[in-house]
Amino acid sequence: MGGTKYGVIVITQTSKQTSTLDNIYMRLVGINGKSYHCRLRNNTRLGPLSKGVMSSPAPLGKLILIEVDKQPDPSHSEDSWFLASVQVQAPEGNTFQFPVYHWITDSKVHRFREATGLFFTLWWEVYMEGIPHCVEADSPLSLPLEVQFSVTKAAQFTYTAGSVLLELRLEGLAYNNANWKDMNQIYEVFSRRTTDIAVLNGINPVMIRRCDILPKNSPVTDAMVFPRGQWRLQTEMQKGNIFLCDYKLLDDVQANVVSGRQQYLMAPLILLHRNPHNELLPIAIQLKQEPGANNPIFLPTDLELDWLLAKTFVRSADFSMHQLNFHLLRTHLLAEVFAVSLLRNVPTVHPLYKLLTPHTRYTLQINILARELLISDTGVFTEFAASGGEGMVTILRRALSSMTYSSLCMPEDIAERGLNAVPNYYYRDDGLQLWHIINKFVRGLLGHYYKNDLEVQEDPELQSWILDIFKHGFLSHQVTGIPYFFSTVEELVKFVTMVIFTCSCQHAAVNSGQYDSGGWMPNTPISLQHPPPSRKGVANESTLMKALNKEVE
């Protein structure tokens, strides 16, 4: 084939299962025309480099893009190929770089621009009105191969889920609809045996805040919480020793109906006191927001089972707040927004893509599975949790509408909740160190590419990324404080730090200790099936079992 000759080097990713036996074709596109559609010699099985020569009828001038396709050889089935990059040597001596880093899994023509890399074609979908949008995908298999589970990840995921289910089956607990007979039976099944309100270093360490003024709907008195007169509430609040967990976001949420039986979800207020031994202990529990005669204030000096039942209702409320607000919304759903916007707006060779993709790689697939298996109409959470169904939608909408940018940035969140000086707050101590390490790394990397604020302002891909996040993640609510345009390097560094921290450290904090917290089922009941006590002195083991069971036989 005559004409102008171009030298081509095709670079395949150097790892297993990335090469191909298919026939590779390429066409060069320049400002003056196109080359012939040329078949290249396929050496990808022999090494990462395949060299070839392509021809065009005339010089193409500056190259704009390449068109790549692979066609299966009749001797074998079509396979997948990970194309890393292509280098083209023009006859004039110029070298053109085409960074790709993309799986090619079909026989379609794929186009890649010179020196820019790949943009992924993804679309937004409104899964529920009033919550962050998600990726439009029927199943994980419809995602780009780059963000699907790897073989190792898929095997690990399947093994973990399968081994847990097998253990339950061997113990006769999987698909068991029988009631618990008594507390002894629960003791035999679950290893952990304490019901704690662990607000500093438990699975939900972000509910607690310092209390400087008692809420107007909390009629707690000194005589209730300090019956021996050793302290006064006002004085202890001034010293910074009184703390509050207020679940008002759950108030008047329509609780679920499970198997035809009404479930119960409270919106409690918990008052805690830091004593001279630096122990942070609950001193009062109010199970409903509206004070009244049928809403007693439970105290640690009450009868043991009264206090235990009140704590059980608190733990059930905390399960819903933790799972829907702090776990699902603030880590999973936000991480998906960050990931989808990254894939849609930022090319694969952009430094921001390189920086963020390790932290968002598996987010889309795990969220698709969560929507299918957990929060869909037939999902486990929808069918069995007190906050499933309509209640779940209400909680997620309220949580998003009350979310602020500062609450996602750990140093600001800790300060706003008044917890800078609380001892033994390991979530804060470890988290702040990690935040500052991430911030230092992000500042160094992005500072290498953006030398001044103007370079940030004039990066259209960067600005498209943040605008997409503002629109589809925070639904264009400016009250959240989320930026929709980066004006300075400092703004960019802070936001990217938050993204990495949210996808990694924060998710680990609210996810990885779930078994430690819920390994004792009464410590984290997903639903309670009996109304809360309206007076003291009536709780017994039967009352507790009624709350945990559909009924007591």
Disulfide bonds with the S-S distance in Angstrom:
none
